[in-house]
Amino acid sequence: MSASATGPGPPADVPAVLAALPFPIWIWDAERRMTLCNDAAFSFAGLDRETLPPGTPLRDVVRLFAYRGVYGPGDPEAQVEQQMRFDRDRHSRRLLRRATGSCHELHMGPLPDGGSYSLAVDVTRHQEAIAEAAEQARRLEAALGQLRSGLAVFDAERRLALSNPAYEELIGLPRGALHAGMPHAEVMRATARRADFINTDPDQFVADRVALDRSRPHSWFRERPNGQVLSLTSQPVPDGGFLIEIADITDARRAEDEARRRAAVLDGILASLPHGVVVFGPDGRVAMVNAAYQSILAGSEVAVGEHREDIARRRAATGEYGPGDEDELIRRNLAPLGGGGDGSRRQRTRPDGTVVDIRYAPMPDGGHVQVITDITALSRAQAEATAHAALLQSAMDNTRHSIALYGPDRRLLAANRLAGPEYGLPPLGECIGLRIEEVVARQLADGALGGGAEAEELAARTLALDRSKSTRYQRTLPNGRVVDASSDPTPDGGFVVAHTDVTEQLRAQREASARAGVQQAMLDNIRHGIALLDAQDRIVAVNRVFRQILALPDELLAPGTHYWAFVDALAARGDYGPGGEGRAAAARIKSQDRRKTIRTIRTKPDGTVLEVVSDPIPDGGWVLTYTDFTAERRIRAELERAKEAAEAANNAKSRFLAAMSHELRTPLNAVIGFSEAFAADPDPTRGAEYVRSIREAGRQLLGLIDDVLDVARAETLGFEASDAEMDVAEMAEDAVRMTRAAAEAAGVLLSVALPPFLPRALGDGERLRQVLLNLLANGVKFTPAGGSVTLSAAVEEPSGDLVLKVADTGIGIPPEDIPRVFEPFTQIDNSLSRRYGGSGIGLYLSRALAEAQGATLALESSPGRGTTAMLRFPAARLLSALPV
């Protein structure tokens, strides 16, 4: 037997099982000396049995393994120190990559006697499968659960047969409180007396524990009053007793005999393995099975004593082996074990989709061990990675680029189907595994890099490239084709080289550049400014005239710039108007729909008149055209002004003749009529009345003629007004007093509302009185009987202007007609002249007289709501607002 130990040995079947396991296992005592290892452990290290006799110290074994490359490349002594630092008093698992390239999962953990165990599981095939499919290795790391549990074994009479110190500690008893032969009920009462262990009624606690059926497994959790949570399990043992395990107990169990303790410890090791283990005896029946086996094969569990042929038949009937002939499936699964080939290791996909790896190893007694590992996650990862790799390869093969992937060691890992002579390369599919230096050497040999010293220099430059950085370059093949080459690093330290044939693209670019040059020359020599924009409103091209018209920096008109950039620049410069007006105009321009033709006329601040036209083009873009219309617009404006002046003169003449024919006829008729009446009846009594009427008509006629002369003077020489100090309040009151008789005759209420103090102003008092009289007379004339006319004055804040207002409640004027009432000889409605009379020059003269004194006259009115005339003297024309 290859396994050996010092001191009393375990039952013969347990070491035999361990020795027959297909993976290496080592057992160490409390002094870290090897007490047991199996055949697989010697094969693992490539050593003879005599090299590692029982009792060899752990450090010596580790050093021997380090120098044999078990821990991979590196300083062996440093590896020894690293391995010795691992805490073997707790369960751990790590991945071990050996210098041979194989991978093992190394498990370590404590044993109840203070010793420890180490075992290695070969995971090379799984790691290699994942590395090949996913292009990087996945380490299989899973920590074994910590085995810190307290153990107590009670015999069939429920007397304590075995316990460890951790059991006493976790149930709240001082060390030494328990002894062999102590009844279970007494142990429970001792526990119940400890207030820090239970938080229920002590008597009830003892009764519940004693009444528990120990012939069945039980598990429960308890939280101690101090906050510690314990996991407790009760398992029946073959002799009729039971075993209690409390989580976190790590000290060795006390036992009455060393052999039984060793057997229990080894059973615990097998039970804690992450792999399912079942042992078949020479008779083909199950001798031992661990919980992991039953868990992995849930739904197809086995029982101790069950024959492997019965198991096979039952599993075949339930579909565990998949579809097919049942007898053939049974025969295949009962076939004799191989000698380490396919017969000793199999994989199977179960009906529930899980994948298991099954390994067989013969035992010296004629039986065998079967080890099952759930590799579902690994299998799925491998399948997904394989599918992903196939998808990537398909994508690479169907791209129009040549692609080659190199690893960190500069060796070719993969290439697509285009990576070959078409791109000046050797057939890269045949070069997998070659270093890039070898690939370039083949290019030189094939003449793909040209010939002579130039080819040698190109090869040297290619090999000298820093592959840790992205690089782009272009080269011409011997056949005249031009390719773009790129090299980009990959996260693992490798790099990807891609080649793209750009011959046709370059030819098209040259032709397009030539056409663009001709078109640009044509555009630059027409008198319109033209800009071409794409469907995303970005500039494609502009001509020289466009740049001259806009006079903006070149970067704002560069290809690719959004047209909003130069619109915002023009708005900021004031081309669209001042302040908010310009910003609003820019916003309207940017919101216009360029899918239809838009034509506008815009005048720049310097007076330049531009016609701006936007026309869509079929590809979704649009053309913007600027035409300088300044000269044409100036000529047109002059013609329009001449025409308007001629029309205005003609209209003025017509209005003058119409008004004068009516206004002159009225007083002349009175003169002629009263003269004829006096001639026919020379009665002195009535003659005086006729003379007064004739005089009044003559004065009216004279006033009308004076007004006509004033209009002529205003349109030619302008008014001459004195610039003397005048009392505005006095002028206002005089005007009201002089108009009161006419207001009373018309049935209109005339009132004045002046503040206690009004400032004096610079101006012509007579002219001011004339203006106020005209405004009051207009208000009285156009206000029906029962209405009112009010003259008010005030100094406005904050301007400080003096404003005199004449407000009436008369017929009013439409707002759009207000500018016309200031034209000479004009009334809004000809019917008004017949109804109200007048020459239509009062407001015209009033504004002219006001402006001659530095004042302004404006109207506010609406039909049916009356009219307000506002005579405004600016603050600069005022002298004082306070009494002296």
Phi, psi and omega in degrees: 000134183280335179275140180216165180203161174259152179081189181300135183265161178286169175306146189300328184289327183291308176301325180296319178299312181298319181295330183274350180300143184280001178240152183294143176215139179232141176242132182240142178276185184296337180266015178061044173246144183288127178250340183200141169206154186258180182299322181298331180293320178294318179297323181302317183267352181068038185240160172276159181298327183292340182290327183238077178286157176305142181094357178296129180297150180304316183300321181293319179297315181298318181296318180299317179296319183297317181286345176264007174080016181297324184267012177090186181290156178135179180288118183302318182295321177296323178294323179299312181297322179296315181294324182288340180281348181292137180280108182271005176269009175218156181290138177209160179213136178210161182268132183244117177258115184276162180297335179286350181098350179283157181238135176230147174263116185262119179252135175225150178189162182280158173244155185300335182274012181093349178277198181204169177232155173224138175217150182236133180246126181287113178244024184300315184297318180294316181296319180295321181297316180291320182296319180291321184279321185259000178067013171201147184284145173250126178276133178270104182235117175213122182283134173291145180297142180295132178259085177236077186235147173268136184240141174216129180247127178248140183279184184298336179267014178060038172253145184295120179256329185204138173203163177242165182301326180296329178297313178300317182296317185284337176267007172085021180253149175292154181298135181091358180290336181258149177213157181300139180091353180291126181299148180299321181297322180292323177298318181293323179292321177297322178293318183295333179288347179271109185294339183271006180253320181239157176234030177235180179297126185302314182297318179295322179300313181296317181299318181296317182292318182292324184282351184293132179287105184275001177279354178239153177291145176221152173213146179200168179241148176222137176253119181287155179302333179279005176099349181285136180253130182242142174255124183241138176228147175235122181237132175292149176245158188302332184278007179098350177272203180208159180242131177251130177237130176244128183301149177084000174277118184243346180285162183292144175283139174282137182226154180282332177219144187293326183295314181295320179299316180297319180297318180295321180297313181295323175298321179296323178298311180298323181291331184269356180294146177283356180255148176280129182234129173228136182249124175257133178283179180301335180274004178081010180258155182291120178263329181201145177214138179263168184294327181297324179298313181295324181291316181295319181261042180305131183093350179220041184291166177237161179241148178300131181096347180286138183279143183297331178291321177296321178298315181297317181294316180298317181292322178296321181292327182271003178084011182298328182269002179090185182286161178133179179293128187297317181296321180294321179296318179295315180300316182297319183280347176256008182299151179302149180291142178277182180260038179109356179271216182296333182291339182262357180211132181219162172234145181215138174263123184278163180302329180278004177095346179287152181243131181239145174255125186243126178236144181240144175216133181285154176248154182301333184275005179100347175277193177206162179250136175244126181244127181242132178236130177283110180247028182303311182298317179296320181294317179294318179298320179295317179296316180296317180294322178296316178296318180296319179296320178295320178297316179296319179296320178297317179297318179296318183291338184256008174273160181271010179253153170273125184231133177226133181250125178247146179274180179301334179272012178066021176263145181289122181261321183202157177206151178270177189290340180277348183285092183190205187302331181302332180249023177073031182236156169290164177298101188291339176299336179267359186250012181302130180098345180279149175285157182298330177299321179289323179296315179296323178299321177293324176300316178299315182296325181279352182077014182289342179259009183095206181221167175072201184296329181296320178294319178298318180294320179296319178296319180296318179296322180297316182286337182275355182298141176279102186284356176277357179234154176288135182225140176232135176206168184228141178216156181256127181284161178304332180276006177093349179289149180246131180235143170269129179244143178220147177229124182230136181288154174249158185301333184274005180099356176273200180201158179244130177248127180234142177235137179229129178283114182245021183299308181293323179298315179296319179297316179296323179295318179297316180295318180295322179296320179296314178297320180296323178297317178296314181296320180295321177298319178295316182295321184290347184247019170253161188274002178261145172273123187234136175229134176256128181236149182273185183293341177265015177064033177251144185294131173262315179198151173225153178263176185297320182295323179300316179296320181294319182295315183280330179052051180246160176302147183302326183295335178282344181244016181285148176305138181094347179281135178291141185294342176300333183297312181281336174295315178297322180295318178295321178295318180295329180280348178093012181295333181264001181125170183282149168047231184298327178299316179293319179295321178295319178296319178297320179296321178295319180297316182291338182268358183291146180278110184276006177276359176226162183289134179232130181231124179223159175244131182226139178252124180284162180303333180275006178094353179293132180257124182244137168263122183248121182235132176241123181236133177287155175236160190303329185279007179098349177275195181202159181246130179251124183240129175250129176234129180282108182256017187299309182297312180299317181293324180296315179297316181296320180296320179295319177297318179296317180296318179298317179296315180296322179295317179296316179295321179296318179297318179296317179295320179297318179298315181296316180296319181299312181296318180295316182291315183293323180300327180278311186291323180287325182296323185298305179292327178294321176299320179295317179300310183295317184295311181292329177294315179295322179295320180291323179292323181283333182224083184283030179296123182301327182295314181278338182297322179298322179292321180295322180294318178299318181295319179296319180297316180297317178297321179295319178296319178299318179295321179295317178299321179296317179295320177300318179298317179299319178295321177299319178298316179297320179295318181298322183278346181248289185267339186083164180276145171255115181243140177288158182239066183249166178288134180225150180267103185297319182298318181296318179298319181296314181295321178299316181297319179296317181298320182288339182263349189300320183298315179296323180294316179298320179297326180274356181073030181248135179280119180251126182223161178232136180229092182247145176289166182301324182229132174237142180290150171283158183225160174272128180170192181253110184300320182293317179295320177299317180298320181297320179297312181297321178298316179299317182293317179294318180298319177299315180299316180294320184294321185259017176249123180296161178303139183095349178276190182216154175229129184233131174256121180230163179212149178195155174265121184276146174250146004265003186293330183081010179284150174264123183239123173255130184240135171244107184248131177238168178249034187277207191286336178078172183226137173300138183305322183290345181264356184300318180301330184288332185290346177269003175275146182291143175063034183238133167233146188299322183230129180300333179294334179294323181295326179283329183277316186253343181073178179113155183272345181080023180241001183298309182291324178300313179294322181298315179295317180298317179294321179295313182293330177296339181256010180082011179257173176232153179231129179220159180238145168234128185199160170206148185303132177081354183241011176085180184226143175237119175265130184242113178260114188246121172260121181295157183302331181293339180267000183264151182253313183201142177254002183238151177293151179264000000 
